[in-house]
Amino acid sequence: MPLLDHLQELRKRLLISFLSVCLGGIACWFFYDRILELLLEPYCQIRDNSDPERIFGSGCELLVTDPLEPFSVRLTVAGYGGVILSIPMLLWQAWRFIAPGLLSKEKKWALPFLLSGLLLFVMGSLLAYWSIPRALDFLVEIGGPDLVSVFSPAKYIGFVIKMIVAFGIGFEFPLFLIFLQLLGVLTPTALRKSRRYAIVGVVALVAVL
C-alpha cells in the first residue's frame, strides 16, 4: 500500500477513535451523578468506618475550594470515562489499521494479545477500586491523631484515577514479558537471573505511582 494510502487510512482510524471518545465523554457527562456516586463509594466507606474527627466535614461530601473545581471535576470524569468506554472501539480501530500488514502467524497472536490486554486492564482496575478504601484508611491513619484530612473533589478523583490506571498498567506486565519472549528479546533463563532487579524495579515503580 502506498504511503499516501497509509496516511489516509490512519487519518480515518484516528477520526473514528476521536469520535468514539467524544461520544463516550458525552454519555459520561450526562451520567455524571451516577458515576460520581460510584467513585465516592470508597470514600463513603472510610467515613462510615473511621473516627469522625480524623476527616474534616460530615457525611459523604467533599470540600470544594475553587469555584471552577466542580466544572473541572465533571470535565475530568467525562474525559476519562469517554476514553474508558471507547477502549473496545480504540482497540478495534488499531486492529483494522495494523491487520493488513501482518503475516498469518502474527495475526494469530495479535488478536489474543489485544483481548488479553483489555481483560487484564479491567481486572487491574477492579482490584484498584476494591483497594481504594483500604489505601485511604491507611493514608488517613498514618499521619497520626493530630492531623485532620480534608478531601477536595479534584484531589480525590485524581487519586482514584491514578490508582485505577496504575493497577491496570501493572496487570499488563506479564503480557509484556510474554511479548518480549515471543520476539526473542527475553529468555526464561535471563528472566530468572534478573528477577531480583525486577522486584526492586517494581517496588520503585509502585512507589512513584
C-alpha positions as CSV (number, residue, x, y, z in Angstrom):
1,M,0.0,0.0,0.0
2,P,1.4,3.4,-1.0
3,L,2.4,5.8,1.8
4,L,-0.5,8.2,1.0
5,D,-3.0,5.4,1.3
6,H,-1.5,4.5,4.7
7,L,-1.8,8.1,5.9
8,Q,-5.4,8.3,4.7
9,E,-6.2,5.0,6.5
10,L,-4.5,6.3,9.6
11,R,-6.5,9.5,9.4
12,K,-9.7,7.5,9.1
13,R,-9.0,5.3,12.1
14,L,-7.9,8.3,14.3
15,L,-11.1,10.2,13.3
16,I,-13.3,7.2,14.3
17,S,-11.4,6.8,17.5
18,F,-11.7,10.5,18.3
19,L,-15.5,10.5,17.7
20,S,-15.9,7.4,19.8
21,V,-14.1,9.1,22.7
22,C,-16.3,12.2,22.3
23,L,-19.5,10.1,22.3
24,G,-18.3,8.2,25.4
25,G,-17.5,11.5,27.1
26,I,-20.9,13.0,26.2
27,A,-22.6,9.9,27.7
28,C,-20.5,10.2,30.9
29,W,-21.3,13.9,31.1
30,F,-25.0,13.2,31.3
31,F,-24.5,10.2,33.7
32,Y,-22.0,12.2,35.8
33,D,-24.1,12.0,39.0
34,R,-24.2,8.2,38.9
35,I,-20.5,7.9,38.1
36,L,-19.6,10.3,40.9
37,E,-21.6,8.2,43.3
38,L,-19.6,5.1,42.2
39,L,-16.3,7.0,42.6
40,L,-17.3,8.3,46.0
41,E,-18.3,4.9,47.4
42,P,-14.8,4.1,48.7
43,Y,-14.6,7.5,50.4
44,C,-18.0,6.9,52.0
45,Q,-16.9,3.6,53.3
46,I,-14.0,5.1,55.2
47,R,-16.2,7.9,56.5
48,D,-18.5,5.2,58.0
49,N,-15.7,3.2,59.5
50,S,-13.1,5.8,60.6
51,D,-13.0,8.1,63.5
52,P,-15.2,11.2,62.6
53,E,-12.6,13.5,64.0
54,R,-9.9,12.3,61.5
55,I,-11.7,13.6,58.4
56,F,-13.0,17.1,58.0
57,G,-16.7,17.6,57.3
58,S,-19.7,15.4,57.8
59,G,-21.4,12.8,55.7
60,C,-20.0,11.7,52.3
61,E,-19.3,15.2,50.9
62,L,-16.1,16.6,49.5
63,L,-14.9,20.1,50.2
64,V,-14.8,22.4,47.2
65,T,-12.0,25.0,47.5
66,D,-12.2,26.6,44.0
67,P,-15.3,28.0,42.1
68,L,-14.2,26.2,38.9
69,E,-13.5,22.9,40.6
70,P,-17.0,21.4,40.1
71,F,-16.8,22.1,36.4
72,S,-13.2,20.7,36.1
73,V,-14.2,17.6,38.0
74,R,-17.1,16.9,35.8
75,L,-15.0,17.5,32.7
76,T,-12.3,15.2,34.1
77,V,-14.8,12.4,34.8
78,A,-16.4,12.8,31.3
79,G,-12.9,12.8,29.6
80,Y,-11.6,9.7,31.4
81,G,-14.9,8.0,31.2
82,G,-15.1,8.6,27.5
83,V,-11.7,7.0,27.0
84,I,-12.6,4.0,29.1
85,L,-15.9,3.4,27.4
86,S,-14.3,3.7,23.9
87,I,-11.4,1.3,24.7
88,P,-13.1,-1.6,22.7
89,M,-13.5,0.7,19.7
90,L,-10.0,2.0,20.0
91,L,-8.6,-1.5,20.0
92,W,-10.8,-2.4,17.1
93,Q,-9.6,0.6,15.1
94,A,-5.9,-0.3,15.9
95,W,-6.5,-3.8,14.8
96,R,-8.1,-2.7,11.5
97,F,-5.1,-0.5,10.8
98,I,-2.3,-3.0,11.6
99,A,-4.0,-6.2,10.4
100,P,-3.4,-5.7,6.7
101,G,0.4,-5.5,7.3
102,L,0.6,-8.6,9.4
103,L,1.6,-12.1,8.4
104,S,-0.8,-15.0,9.1
105,K,1.3,-16.1,12.1
106,E,1.4,-12.6,13.5
107,K,-2.4,-12.2,13.1
108,K,-2.8,-15.4,15.1
109,W,-1.1,-13.8,18.1
110,A,-2.3,-10.2,17.7
111,L,-6.0,-10.6,18.5
112,P,-5.5,-12.7,21.6
113,F,-2.9,-10.2,22.8
114,L,-5.4,-7.3,22.4
115,L,-8.2,-9.2,24.1
116,S,-5.9,-10.3,26.9
117,G,-4.6,-6.8,27.4
118,L,-8.2,-5.5,27.7
119,L,-9.2,-8.2,30.2
120,L,-6.0,-7.7,32.3
121,F,-6.6,-3.9,32.4
122,V,-10.2,-4.4,33.6
123,M,-9.1,-6.9,36.3
124,G,-6.4,-4.4,37.5
125,S,-9.0,-1.6,37.6
126,L,-11.4,-3.7,39.6
127,L,-8.7,-4.6,42.1
128,A,-7.7,-0.9,42.4
129,Y,-11.3,0.0,43.1
130,W,-11.5,-2.7,45.8
131,S,-8.2,-1.4,47.3
132,I,-9.0,2.3,47.4
133,P,-10.9,2.2,50.7
134,R,-8.0,0.4,52.4
135,A,-5.5,2.7,50.9
136,L,-7.4,5.8,52.0
137,D,-7.9,4.4,55.5
138,F,-4.1,3.7,55.7
139,L,-3.2,7.2,54.5
140,V,-5.6,8.9,56.9
141,E,-4.4,6.9,59.9
142,I,-0.6,7.1,59.2
143,G,-0.4,10.8,59.8
144,G,-1.2,10.4,63.5
145,P,-4.1,11.6,65.6
146,D,-3.2,15.3,65.3
147,L,-3.8,15.5,61.6
148,V,-7.3,16.0,60.1
149,S,-7.7,15.0,56.5
150,V,-9.5,17.4,54.1
151,F,-10.5,15.9,50.7
152,S,-11.3,18.1,47.7
153,P,-13.1,16.6,44.6
154,A,-10.2,17.3,42.2
155,K,-7.6,15.7,44.5
156,Y,-9.8,12.7,45.4
157,I,-10.9,12.0,41.8
158,G,-7.3,12.3,40.7
159,F,-6.2,9.8,43.4
160,V,-8.8,7.3,42.3
161,I,-7.9,7.7,38.6
162,K,-4.2,7.3,39.3
163,M,-4.9,4.1,41.3
164,I,-7.0,2.6,38.6
165,V,-4.5,3.4,35.8
166,A,-1.5,2.2,37.9
167,F,-3.2,-1.1,38.7
168,G,-4.4,-1.5,35.1
169,I,-1.0,-0.9,33.6
170,G,0.6,-3.1,36.3
171,F,-1.6,-6.0,35.3
172,E,-0.3,-5.7,31.7
173,F,3.3,-6.5,32.8
174,P,3.0,-10.3,32.4
175,L,1.7,-9.8,28.8
176,F,4.6,-7.5,28.1
177,L,7.0,-10.2,29.3
178,I,5.4,-12.8,27.0
179,F,5.6,-10.4,24.1
180,L,9.4,-9.9,24.7
181,Q,9.8,-13.7,24.8
182,L,8.0,-14.2,21.5
183,L,10.3,-11.6,20.0
184,G,13.3,-13.4,21.4
185,V,14.4,-10.4,23.3
186,L,13.9,-12.1,26.7
187,T,14.5,-15.7,27.6
188,P,13.4,-17.7,30.7
189,T,17.0,-18.0,31.8
190,A,17.6,-14.3,31.6
191,L,14.3,-13.7,33.4
192,R,15.3,-15.9,36.3
193,K,18.7,-14.2,36.6
194,S,17.2,-10.7,36.7
195,R,14.2,-11.4,39.0
196,R,15.9,-9.6,41.9
197,Y,16.4,-6.4,39.9
198,A,12.8,-6.8,38.6
199,I,11.4,-6.9,42.1
200,V,13.4,-3.7,43.0
201,G,12.1,-2.0,39.9
202,V,8.5,-3.0,40.5
203,V,8.7,-1.6,44.1
204,A,10.3,1.6,42.8
205,L,7.6,2.0,40.2
206,V,4.8,1.4,42.7
207,A,6.3,4.0,45.0
208,V,6.4,6.6,42.2
209,L,2.8,5.8,41.1
